[in-house]
Amino acid sequence: MTVLNTQGVSVAAGNNPGLIGKSLIALADVDGKAFFRDMIFVTDAGWVDYKWQNPVTTAVEPKTSYEVRVGDYVVGVSANTK
């Protein structure tokens, strides 16, 4: 689960609390996709696909995230799609 404000700053970061308070807007996946930027541009609700390191296996795997705009925040949940 993630929560980002409209500037791309992490408010909540599920299994990675070290990201809280940090700007993630320029962070990109291994293919160069700035997926956090895509997340904050969701205006109502939508899917964002990207690649991310699996915390258990450490392999980079495809993920999908469903994002919902809630006022000045975007709330999302994600799952590996491998």
C-alpha positions as a printed Julia matrix, in Angstrom:
82×3 Matrix{Float64}:
  0.0     0.0     0.0
  1.24    3.48   -0.85
 -0.05    6.97   -0.21
  1.46    9.88   -2.13
  0.63   13.55   -1.97
  0.2    15.53   -5.19
  3.89   16.5    -5.18
  4.97   12.83   -5.16
  6.04   12.72   -1.5
  5.39    9.42    0.24
  2.98    9.62    3.17
  2.71    5.84    3.69
  4.8     3.07    2.16
  3.57   -0.37    3.16
  6.59   -2.6     3.72
  9.15    0.2     3.21
  8.72    2.87    5.92
 12.09    4.34    4.92
 10.35    5.96    1.95
  7.96    8.0     4.1
  8.58   11.73    3.74
 10.72   11.31    0.61
  9.93   12.62   -2.84
  9.48    9.66   -5.18
  8.46   11.6    -8.27
 11.74   10.98  -10.14
 12.19    7.36   -9.03
 12.12    5.02  -12.03
 11.97    1.27  -12.48
 14.67   -0.75  -14.29
 13.15    0.21  -17.65
 13.32    3.92  -16.83
  9.58    4.3   -16.22
  8.88    7.04  -13.64
  5.89    5.14  -12.29
  5.37    7.24   -9.15
  4.85   10.21  -11.48
  2.21    8.15  -13.3
  0.56    7.39   -9.95
  0.16   11.02   -8.93
 -1.38   11.88  -12.3
 -4.3     9.51  -11.68
 -7.32   11.82  -11.53
 -9.99    9.39  -10.32
 -8.81    5.77  -10.28
 -6.6     3.65  -12.51
 -3.88    1.05  -12.98
 -0.12    1.69  -13.16
  2.24   -1.07  -14.32
  5.94   -1.12  -13.49
  8.79   -3.38  -12.36
 10.02   -3.57   -8.77
 12.28   -5.73   -6.67
 10.46   -8.52   -4.85
 11.41   -8.15   -1.16
 11.39  -11.94   -0.64
 13.24  -13.2    -3.72
 15.11   -9.94   -4.56
 14.25  -10.56   -8.25
 12.91   -7.63  -10.27
  9.36   -8.56  -11.25
  6.42   -6.92  -13.01
  3.86   -5.31  -10.73
  0.54   -3.58  -11.14
 -0.89   -0.98   -8.81
 -4.46    0.26   -8.5
 -4.48    3.94   -7.57
 -7.4     6.0    -6.25
 -7.4     9.79   -5.9
 -8.63   10.87   -2.44
 -8.53   14.66   -2.23
 -4.87   15.74   -2.35
 -3.6    12.15   -2.06
 -3.31    9.06   -4.25
 -3.8     5.77   -2.41
 -2.66    2.57   -4.06
 -2.31   -1.14   -3.56
 -0.09   -3.31   -5.71
  0.61   -6.93   -6.54
  3.22   -8.85   -8.48
  1.92  -10.0   -11.83
  4.52  -12.71  -12.45
